[in-house]
Amino acid sequence: WRSRRRWGVGSGVFSGLLLAASPVFYIQARACTADGLNFLFTLTAMLALENLCFGNGGWRSAAALWTALGLGVLTKGPVAPVFLAATILGLWAVGRSWRRWEIAAGAILLCLGALGLGPIVLLIPTIAAATTLLKGKQPVPRLRNFAWFWGIPLFSALTLPWAVAAWQATEGAFFRVAIGHHVLDRSVQALEGHGGFPGFYLATGVVLAFPWFVPLLGSLGTSWRTRSTDPDLRFLLAWLLGSFAVLEVLGTKLVHYWMPAYPAAILLIVGWLWTLNPKEAPVRQNSAVLQFLGGMVLAAVPLIVVLLFDLEGLRPLAATTALPLVIGATYSGWSLRQYPLRSIIVASSASVLFLVLLFAVFMPHLADHLIGPKTAARATAIRQSGEEMVIYKLRDEELLFLLPDGVRICRSPEELTSHLRESRSSLLVIRERDLAALETDQPAIEAEIVARVEGVDLGRGRRAVSLLLRTSSITTLDEKQVLSGVGG
């Protein structure tokens, strides 16, 4: 809708194709996470924000903005408001003329933030933007159009009932974890090993947004030079670059964090292609090489998995899955300079075909080797009638979809021991390494190993072993004793 309104028939369908062909978007859409739904609400809020900032919106745009922000908060916390705030800060940044020393200082700030200082470095540009706003030296978004007097109550009506209920149900623990750990801690340190380096999202975007990301980088110079005469272009740049700057200085980095800015990137590249004169804005040779390399790295993913885990039977299938993208990336890199639109269409089509083959053909065959599906199949086969199934320290989320309803999850040794004392007879699913740690942490469990399952832990990049134990009782032996009856 946004693309067609600006550039006419054909551009909207093409924009949708580029988004659908983006590997990280495709993966998140199939990953059973909240990111896909949050993407919808963030996109709605941002398009409403654009209308309000430049005077084209009325009460409908304001209602869409506040409603989308509220639903976005319910879906994935502060992500949508953060992107909105980053875009408003970005409007200040792209609306001014930058001297060379200022550009250098900004780059140094981003690097320092990415290397450990965190979001604190954004205080400097925020203060500068507020000073400019107060002095009236630069055109600013029309904040009075936001309908604050009824927009904030609307936002509160959507979010506060759930917030109060969550607070009461957990006695405040949910917010200590959700806000204190998953928001504040995540912003200043790399949680769960998800760190990164300066330029993390640029490097990963070359592969995970393969069809359009490299041409976008090549077109940014043209967009930047013409931003002063085009409010729509200025907003898209603010949306893309403002969120990039904020995400770069966060301690925790994951490849899909920048995904809510992909619509801005796609609209920029579609606008560039629809108004492109290749002679005036040629694509550089190094961009064509980078386009080819990005596609080839993406195509190599199934082959790398097969070789890493020595799955010889899947080699022909992995090669077949990669072939369309290898051909598409080769042609796209070769034709990008002379025929950029055709190059991106071919790359997008090849990416879509690759992703369909990857998830509809390759992954189901790979599942036969994955630790989660193999464990679930074995546990279902040996489970006795009426026997309760217990998972200790859930390591494979797919178990929840593959096992029957009513499976109990115990996340700590104390919780497992307490539950087994009450249950007396259960089929326990546990990783081999977790069992070894459990032996010294808790009283002995009288149990029998009834199955040992070995498979690929794809998320952690290694082979793993799961054990299926049939427990009968909890004893009160000395803590130094090991699991009685477990052996062989």
N, C-alpha and C positions, 0 to 999 in steps of 0.2 A: 504493500500500500504506500509506504513512504517513498520508495524508489519510483514507482509508477507515477505518483503525483508530481514528481520533479522531472523525470526524464521520459515518461511516456510508455506506451505499450511495449512489452518485451523486457523492459528493464526489471520489472517486479519479479517475473518468473526467473530471470537470470540471477537476481539477488537471492531468491530462495534456493536455487541450485547451488550457489556458492556456499551457503550456510549448510545445506544438507551434505555437501561434499567435504566439509571440514572434519577431519578425523576426530578431533577432541570433542566436537559437538555431537557427532554420531555416537561416539563411545559413551558420553555422559547421558545421552538420550536412552541408552539401553542398559545403564548401570544400576537402575533401581535406587538412585539417590535423589535428593531434593533439588539438584542443580538445574535440571531441565525445567521444572515448574518455576523455580526462582528466576530463570532466564526470561520466561514469559512476563512475569511481573516487573522485572527490572526494565525490560525493553518497553513495556507499556508506559512505565513512569518516565523513562527518558524521552520518548516521543511526545508525551504530554508536556514535559519540561521545556522541550524545544518550542512548542507552540506558545507557552506562557512567557518564555524569555523574550520572544521577539514580537509579541503583541498580536499573534494570530489566534490565540486561544481564548476561550471564555469560560463560563462555569463548567462546561462539560470537560474541558481539558483539566481544570483544577480538580474536579471530582475524580477523574481518571488517575491523576497524579497521586492524590492522597489515598485513594482506594488501593492502587497498585503498591504503594509504599507499605500500607498496613498489611496486605496479603503477603508481600515480600518478607516482611519482618516475621510473620507467622511461619513462613516457609523456611527461611534460612538466616534468621537473625538480622544483623545490621548491614547485610551486603548491599541491598538496594539503596538505602540512605547513604552509604559510603560512596557508591558510584555517583549518586546525585551531587553530593558535596564535592567530590573530586572534579566533576564536570564544571561546577560553578567556579571552583578555583582555577580550572583549566581555561575558562572563558577570560579570566583576567590575564593568564599567561599568554594565550594566543592573540589577545587583543592589543598587546603593546609591542613596541619595537625593542629588540634586544641588542645590546652592544656585546662585543666579543667577550669582554671580561665577565659580563653577566652570564653569558652562555657557559663559559668555563666554570664560573662559581656554581651555577646550577648543576652542572655535571658532577662536580666534586661533591656537592651536597648529596646527590642521589647515590653516588658511590659510597660515601660514608654511611648513609642510612642503610644501604644494602649490606655493608660489611659489618654492621653491628650497632650503630647508633639508633637505628629504628625510626619510627614515625616522628620522633622529636625534631628531626631536621626540617619537617614541614612547617614548623612554627614560623620560620623566617619568611617564606613566600606567603604564608597566611597573613602575617602582620603587614607585609608590603601590599597585599591585595586589599586588606581592610583600610589601610591608609589611603590608597588610591580611591577607594569607594567613598570615603568620607570627604576627601578633597574635591571629588567630582571631576577628576582630571581624565577620566576614561569612561566611555559608554559602558553601562553595566546592565545586567539582566533586569527586567522589569519585575522586581520582587513583589511589588504591590499587586500584581495579577494573580498571585498564588492563593488568594482567598483564605488568608490565615485564620480569620475569625470563625469560620465554620470548617475549614480543612483540618485543623489540628483536632477539634472534637471528633470529626469523622475518623481520623487516624486512630485516636484514642479509643473510640467505640469498637474498632476492629481488634485492637491489640490488648487493651487493658483487661477485659474479662478473662482471656486466656492467661495473661500474666499473673493475675491475682489467684486464679485457680492453681496454676503451677507452683506459685509461691506457697500456698497453703498445703498443697499435697506433699511437697517435699521439705516443708519447714525452712524454705529459703535456700536449700542445698542446690536446687537446679540453677539458680542464678549465680551462686558462687562458682559453680562449674562452668556454666554456659558463658557468663560474662567474664568472670575472673580468669578462667583457664583458656577457654576456646576463643575468646576475643582478645583480652589484654595480653595474656601470655603468648598467644600465637603471633601477636603483632611485634613482639620484641625478641622472640627467640624461635629457633627452628624446632617445632614440636615433632616428635615421632621421626626424627631424622629428615624431615622435609625442608632442608635448607636450599640455598641457591647461591648464585653468584651475580654480580652486576651484569645486566643484560640477559638474565635468565629467560624472560618471556620472549625476547627477540630470538634467541637461539632456538628455543623449543618451538616457536611459531613457524619457523621455516619448514619444519617437518609436520607438525600437528595441525597447521592451517595451510597445507601444501598448495592447493590450487591457486590461491590468490595472495598469500602473504608476501612473497618476494616481489611481485609486481606492485603491491601496495607500497612497500618500502621505496621502490623506484619512483612512485608517483607522489610521495609526500612533499618533495621539493616544490613541485608545481602547485600543489594544494596550499602549501605554506605561503608562497609568493602572492597568491590571489585571494588570501583569506580576508583581507581588509575590505574588499568590495562585495563579499558574499557572506551574509549572516548564516545561512545554512551550512556552508563549508566551515565557517568558524566554529559553529556548534559541534560538528562532527569531529573536528580536530581536538576540541576541548574534551569531548567525551572519550576519545581514544587516548590522548596523551595525558590528560589529567589522571585517569584511572591507572595508566601505566606507571606514572610517577609514584602514586600512592602504593601500589602493589610492589614496586621495586624496593621500597624501604621497609616493608614488612619482614619480620624474621622468618616466618613460615611461607614457603612458596610451593605451590602445586600448579601443574600446567593448565588446569581448567579455571583458575581464579580469574584470569583475564577474559574469560569467555563472554561475560555480559557486555564487553566492549566490542565484540566481533561485529554486531550490526553496524556500528559506526565505521569500522574498517571496510566492511563490504560495501556500504553506501559510498564511501570515498572512492574505492576502486571502480565501482560501477559508474559513478559519475565521471571519473577520469576516462574510462573506456568509451562512454557514450559521447563524450565531447572531445575525444582525442584526435590530434593531428600528429601522427608519428614523427613527422619531420620537425615539428616544433618541440616535441618532448620525447626524444628517442630513449629506449630502454638500453641501459649500459650492458656491455658484454659480461661483466662480472655478475650482474643480476641473472642473466640467462644461465650461467654456470651454476649459480646458487639454486635456481629453480630446479635444474636437473638433479643436483645433489640431494635436495630436500625430498624429491619424489623417490629417488633410489634408496635413501635411508628408510623411508616409510615402507617401501616395497620389501625391504630386507627383513622386516619384523618377523613374519612367520618363519622365514628361513633361519633367523638367529635363534628362535625358540626351539626349532627342531634340532639344530646343531648343538645348542647349549645343553639340551637334555638327552641328546643322542637317541632321538626318536626316528630311527631309520625308515620305518614304514610310512611316515608322513612326509618324507622329502619330496616325492612327486607332487603331492597335493599342495605343499607349501610353494613349490615352484610355479604350479599352475595358478595359484592365488596371486602371486606376485607379478606374473607375466603382464596382465593388462596395465598395471601401473608402471612397470618398466618401459613399456612401449609409449604410454602416455607421457611419462616424464621426459623421455628422450625427445619426442616430438615437441613437447612444450618448451623445453630448453632451447631447441634448435630454432623454433619459430617465434620466440617471445619478442625479439627485437623488431622483426619486420611485420608480424601479424599478431599483436598482443591479444586482441579479442579472441581470435581463433585459438591461440595457444592456451588461454585460460579455459575456454570451453572444452577443449580436448583434455586438459589436465583435470577438470572437474568431473567430466564423464568417466575418465579412467579411475579417479579416486572413488567415485560412487560404486563402480563395478568392483573395485578392489575391496571396499568395505563390505559390500553385500556378500562376496565370496568368503571374506574373512570370517564373518559372523554366521552366515547361513550354511557354509560348507566346512571350512577349516576348523572353526571352534568346536562344533559338535564332535568331530573326530578327535580333536585334542582333548575334549572332556573325558574321553576314555582313559586318559593318562593322568588326569588331575586328581590330587589327593582328596578334594571335597566330594566330587561325584562318586569316586571309587569307595570312599568311606561310607557315604550315604547308602549306596547300593548294597554293600556288605552288611551294614547294620540292619537294614530293612529285611534282608534275607534271613538273618539268624535271630531276629527278635522273636521272643516267645509271646504267645497270646496273653494280653493283659500286662505285659512287662513294661515298666516305665523306662523311658530313654532319657539319659542325662548327658549333657555336653559340658565338659570342663574347659574353661577359658576358650571360648569360641574363636577359632583361628580362621575358619573358612565360612564366610557368610552364606555361601550357597547351600550349606547344610540346612539352613532354615527353610529353603524352598523345596528341598529334595526329601526331607524327612517328614513323617506324619505330624499332624497338629499335636500340641500338648507337650512338646519336648521341653525339658527343664534345662536352663542354662545356669551354671554355677561359675562365678568369676573369681572366687578366692578359695583358698584351702579351707578356711573356716566355714564358708557357705556350703561347700561340698560335703564336709564332714557332718555338719548339722543336718543337711538334707538326707544324707544316707542313713543317719541314725533313725530318722523318722520313716524312711521308705523301706529299708531293710533289703529289698531286692530290686536291682536296677541293671540296665545295660548302659555302661559308662563309655562314652567316646572321649578319648584323651590322646594328645600328642605324646610320643615317646619321651621327648625331652621334658615335658611338663610332669610326666609320671616320675621321672628321676628326681625332679625337684620336690615333688610332693612327698616322697618317701621320708625325707628328713624334716619336713615341716609339720606333719600331722601324725596323730596316732595311727597305728597300722590298720589297714583295711583288708579284711579277708575277701579275696577276689580271685577270679580265674581269668586268665587271658584266653579269649575264645577266638580272636582273629587279629591278625597283624596285616595292615594295609600300607603299601608303599606307593607313593605317587609324586607328581610334580606340584610344588607350591609356586604357582606362576607369579603371584603378587610379590613374593619375597625372593624369587629367582633361585630357588634351590629345590632339591628333593627332600621329602619329609616322610615320616612314618607315623601313622595313627594306630592306636591300640583300642580294641573293643574288649572291655572287661565286664564280667558278670559278677556283681557284688552281692554278698549275702549278709554280712554283718559288719559292725564297727566294734573294734575291741579297744581296750584302754591300756595297751601295752606301753612300755617305756618309749619315749620319743626317739631313742636311738635305733629302735628296731625298724626293719624295713617292711614292705608290704608282704604279709604272710600269704603264702600260696601262689605268689606270682613268680613265674620263672619260665625258663626254657622257651 
